[in-house]
Amino acid sequence: MFKICEGGNLSRCKDMEIMLDNLKLSIDDQGIIQRLLCFAEKEMTPRKPQNNNYVCYSKFGALMRFDFRKSIENGILIGFRHVEVSISPHYHFNDYLHNGNDFTPLKCLKSLTSIFSILNIKKSEFDLLKVVNIEYGLNIISTADIKNIIQGISFHKRTPFIVPDVSKPYFKITNATKYKQIKAYAKGLQFIDYPEFGIDPNTFRFEVKSKQSKCITKTGIKTVEDLFNEKVYDGLFQSVLDEWENILVLNNCLQNTQYLKYAAQEDFWKKVMDDKHRIKFIREREKYYRELTVKNNFHHQIKLLIIDKVTSFQNVTNSTQKILMDRRKVKIRGEPP
């Protein structure tokens, strides 16, 4: 976790707010599998599997789910090859009511420790829990209207964002690659009818979801044991910042110049994407951002807020933890984008 302490006083440590929202683990240790099967049969509800090769259980809706891969011999079930465990440490921390608040690494690790204690998985076994799917991100509260920001989020590199559910117009997702998704949505509006949760209505959530081992290991994570290594969270933050750099956010409220008038239209960018030269899209995106003032550049505003979540800790005196950041991609507040 990010621990930045003053004078070596651990009671004054602060945590960087990069959130691990969902985890999917693969376990092939037979001792752990039997313990989880016993727990599932007693505490969870059977559910329809994705196919006949699995036996599945869930709890708290689908926020905790076990998928046991059958091992068949001569047509007879003789055991389970492995189990896929899906958990939501953020929801667990909030008693499975919501995941709309900030969720620091310290809180996440406490939540993970609690979950594995309930499942009777020992700390010494954490290296047997392979991470095969991870979702992490940040909450940002911008002064700009959250609806305008979400409406303006259009592309990750040259891949368009889509609204997968028309009943949720302020939730967007894109398949950045075959094994990585980017999500951008109005977390505050998701829980607008639950003021008791204390979630700011203008809360913006930006998330990265990796679904392949080689993508996940780039962040330094192979097993659950790695999640208890504070250096891992440096890489997760840098990953979020890098992905945000690739986002095109249009300000559809502004049409101050002829260029902005056309560039705010989706058809304009579709034509740019049709160009066989990938660099054209990057150049047009940079040109568009230069045309905007800092005040009207939603992308730049969010980027500064993301960076602020870390730089506020870097300025603490006698910091015992250096936060890694690619400074080449960081601009000073007020500097033209």
N, C-alpha and C positions, 0 to 999 in steps of 0.2 A: 504494500500500500504506500501511498505518498505520505511520508511523515516528515514534517518540517517543524523542528522543535527549536524553541528559544532557550539558550543557556543549558541545553541538555535536559530540560524539564519535560518529561514525557507527558505530564498532565496538561501541558500547553500545546501538544501536537495538533496540527490541523491536517485534514484529509482532502486530497484533490477529488473532485466530484466526477470521476469517470465511472459509469455504471455498467456492471455486468447484469444484464436483465434475464437472459435465459441461457441454460446450458444443456447440452445433450452429451451423455457419456456412454461409452461402450465398455463393458466389463465381461471378461471371459474367465475370471477366477471362479472355480466351481464352489468354493466355500462361500464367497460373497453372493453368488447367484442363488444358492439355497437359502441364505438368510433373507434375501430380497423376495424370493418366492413365498417364504413363510409370512413375511410382512404383508405382501400383496394379498394373499389369501385371507388374512385376518382383517386388514385395515382398508383395503381398496375395493373398487368395484370393477368386475369384469367388463370389458368393452370389445366391440367388434374390431378385429385386427385388420391391418392393411391387406393381408392375404393369409392363406391357410398355413403359411410357414411360421406364423407367430401366435403366441398367446399373450393377450394384453390386459392390463389393469390401469385404472386411473383413480385420482383423488383430487378434490378441489377443482371439479370440472376436468380440464385437461392440463392443469398447471403442474401436476405431478403425474407422470406416466411411465409405466414399465412395459417394454416390449421384449418378451422372451423368445429368442430364436430357437425353434424346435430342432432337436436332433432325432432323426428317424432311422431305425434299423429294421429291415424286413417288414416295413409297414407299421412298426410299433414305436411309440414315443418312448425313448429311453432316457431323455433328459433335455437339457438346453445348452446349445453351443455358446451363446452369449446373451446378455441382456442389454438393451438400450434404455438408459434412464434419462428422462427429460424432467428438469426441475426449473423452478423460477425463484431464485433467491430473493429477488426484489419483492415479489408478492408475499413470499414467506415472511419477510421482515415486517410487512404490514398486515399480518394475519390473513393474507389472501383476499384483502378487500380492494387494494389498488396498487399501482406501481407508478404513481404520478409525482412523487416527491423525489428530491435529490437522494442519491443512494451512493454513499462514499465506499471506497474499497474496504475501509475498516468495518463498516456496517455489513458489507457483502460477506466478508470473511467470517464475521460473527454469525451471519445467516447460514452460510455454508456449513460451519461447524455444528450449528443447531440441527440442520437437516440430516447430516451424516450421523450425528448422535442418535437421532430418532430412528434412522435406518440401520443402526448398529454396525456402522462402518468405522473402523478404527483409523486414527491419523496415520499409523504406520502402513495403512493400505491405500493411501491417497495416490501413490504412484501406480496403482493398478487400475485407476479410473481414467481411461483415455478420453480426452475431450475431442469430440467429433463435430460439434456444432456449438458456436458461441455467438451471442448477440450483446453488443456493448454500444454505449453512446453517451450523450450529454443532454441535459435539460438547459435551455437558454430562455431567458425572459427578455424580450426585445421591446423597445418603445414603439416600434412599428406594429401595425395591426397584424396579428397572427394570420388572419384570413388572407391578407394581401401577400404575405410571405409565402404561404403554402400554394396559393394560386400561381405565384411567380416561379416556383421551383419547376424547371422544365426538363433539364437534361443532366445526366452524369456522363461527362465526356460527350460522346455522340449518341448515347443511349437515352431515349426519352423516359421520363417518369410517367406512370399511369395511375389512375384512380381505380383500384380493383373492385371497389364496392361503391356504387353510385349513391347509396344511402349515407356514405361517409366521405363527403367531398373534400375534406381537409386531411385526408390520409393518402399519401403517395408512396409509391415503391418503384424500384427499378432493378432489373437484374444486371448489375454492373458486369458480372461475368457469369459463367455457368454455375459457379460455386460461391458467388458472393452477391448479396442483396444490399441495397441502400434504402433505408426508410426515412421519410421526413413527414412529420404530421403534427397536428395541434393537440398535444397531450392535455392542455388545459381544457379544451372544448370537449374532449372525451369524457371528462368527469365534471362537466359544467353543472350537472344536476345533483352533485354531491359536495356542496360547499363545506360540509363538516370535515372533508379531507384536507382542506387548506391548500388546494392546488391553484396557483395563479391562472386565471382564464387565458392569459397570453403566453402560457408556457409552450415553447417549441421543443420537440424532441427530434434529435438527429441520431440515427442508429446505423451500425454496420453489422451485418449478419454473415458470418463465414461458415461454409458448409462442407469444407474439404480439409483434410489434415494438412496438406502442404500450404494452404492459405493460413491456417491457424498457427502452425509452427513458426511462421514468419514473425508472429508476435511474441515468440518465446514460450508458447504454451503447448505442451504435449499431454500432460496429465493434470489432475486436480492439484497435485503437489505444487505445480508451477504457479498456481493462482495465489499461493501464499508467499511468493517471491515479489517483494516490492518493486523490483526493476521491471517486471512485466507491465506494470501500469504506465510506465514511461512510454513503452512501445504502443500501447493501446491509445493513449492520448495522441501521439504523433500520427497514428493511423487515422483517427477521426479527423484531425486537421488536414491530412493529405487528401482524404476523400472529399472534404468540403471544398478544397481547392479546385476540384474537378466539376463542381456544380455550377450550372447556369441558372441564375435567379433573375427573372425579368420583373421590372417594376411597371406593371400594366397601367398604373395611374398616371404615368408621365408620357407625354408626347411632345416634348419641348422643341425637338428638331425633326427634320424630315427623316434623318437616320433613326432616331429613337421611335418615331411613328411606325416605321416598317419593322425595326428590330424587336419591338414589343409584340409582334404578331408571330404566331406559331408557324405559319406558312413560310415566313422568311427563313427560319432556322431549318426547316425541312429542306428547303432549296440549298442551303449552305451544306447540310449533311450529305446531300446527293453529290456534292463535288468529290471527285475521287481523291483529292489531296486533303488529308486529314488536318494539315496545318491551317487550312482556310477556316475551319470551325474555330480553332483556338484563337486565330487572329481576330476574327469577327467578335468573339466573346470578349477579348481584351479591349477591342475598340469600343464595344458597347459599354463596358464598365468605365472606360475613360470618359465617355460622354456624360455619364451620371456624376452628380455631385456626391460627396461622401455621405451627405444626409439622405440622399435618395437611393443609395446603392445598398440594397438589402444584403447582398452577398458580403460586402465589406463590413457592414454592421455586425452581422452574425459572426464573422471571422474574428473581429475584435473581441466580441464577448466570449468566444471560445478561448482565445488566448488569455483573456483576463482571468479565466478560471484557474490558470496556472501561474501567470506572472505575479499575481497577488501573493502567492506563496514564495516566489523566488526572492522577493524583497525582504523577507523576514531575516533578521540578523542572526548570525551564527547558524545558518541552515546546515543541517546534517545530511541533507539529501539533495543532490543536484538533479534537476528535472531536464531530461533530454528534449531538445526541440530543434528542428531544422530552421535555423535563423534566416536562411535564405528565403524562406516563404513567409516571413513575418514582417509586416509593415508597421510603422509607427502611427499611432492614432492621429488622424487628421491629414495624413499623407495621402495624396491621390492614389486610387487603386491601380 
